[in-house]
Amino acid sequence: PMEFVGFGNYIRLFSDKLFLQSFGNTLLLLFVVGIAIFVISFGLTLVLRDMAGRKIARSVIFFPHLVNAMIFGVLAGFIFNPGGLVNSLLAVFGVNEPPAWLSHDNLFPLIMVMMTWVTTGYFTTILMAGVDRIPPYYYEDCALAGANAFQRLRYVILPLTWDVFGTCAVLWTISSVKIFEIIWVFGGSTGAGMPPTQTWTTAVYTYVTAFSGESVPAYGAATASAVLSLALVSVLVLLLRRVMKRDAVEF
């Protein structure tokens, strides 16, 4: 029989060390990986802006984002297993005792690196589209005024692509809280059948809590976890829209 427990499920979550760890991992993906993605993406945008063959380079950078996350998780498991590609390449360079890539302590940092690699091309493409829409005469005016590269970046490129940065920040905030497949598949490649708890995010915690195979699944706690994730995204998106709000620039 069902029994109304009020805020009992939320109280339980904040006293659950596993949920707090999962929530912390979600924040790491959100902020640490997010900062890495935007720094690398914007750097690639500036490098590729005037480079010959930029369309081909953009396609190559974007390609990892086209691979399904489940497939990418399986491939990553093969690449980083003890007899996989990474260790084979290290052996060529004389590294006969490589790190235990699939150990519980190393899995989550690897996932962070992989998410950075997979997602960078997507945001690079968006930022390049934002930079490409800047009219050429802005750069001509900078040249006539004697502006250096940093001044051109500060006073032209950043202000005229600020709205694009805001859109990318919102997209990443939403996506980072939903990351599940690559953790589930790649984390499960350790042979345990389920990713180790060190790699869990709130999405994984919610799934395991609701469908853990217990005789009485904890749907209430899982729903509370999902609601908290929604609340986190909502608050962050509102803050981003307020903090990154600028006067509209027409050109």
Secondary structure, DSSP 8 states (H G I E B T S, - for coil): -----TTHHHHHHHT-HHHHHHHHHHHHIIIIIHHHHHHHHHHHHHHHTT-TTHHHHHHHHHHHHHS-HHHHHHHHHHHHSTTSHHHHHHHHTT--S---TTSHHHHHHHHHHHHHHHHHHHHHHHHHHHHHTS-HHHHHHHHHHT--HHHHIIIIIHHHTHHHHHHHHHHHHHHHHT--HHHHHHHHTTTTSS--GGG--HHHHHHHHHSS--SS--HHHHHHHHHHHHHHHHHHHHHHHHHT-------
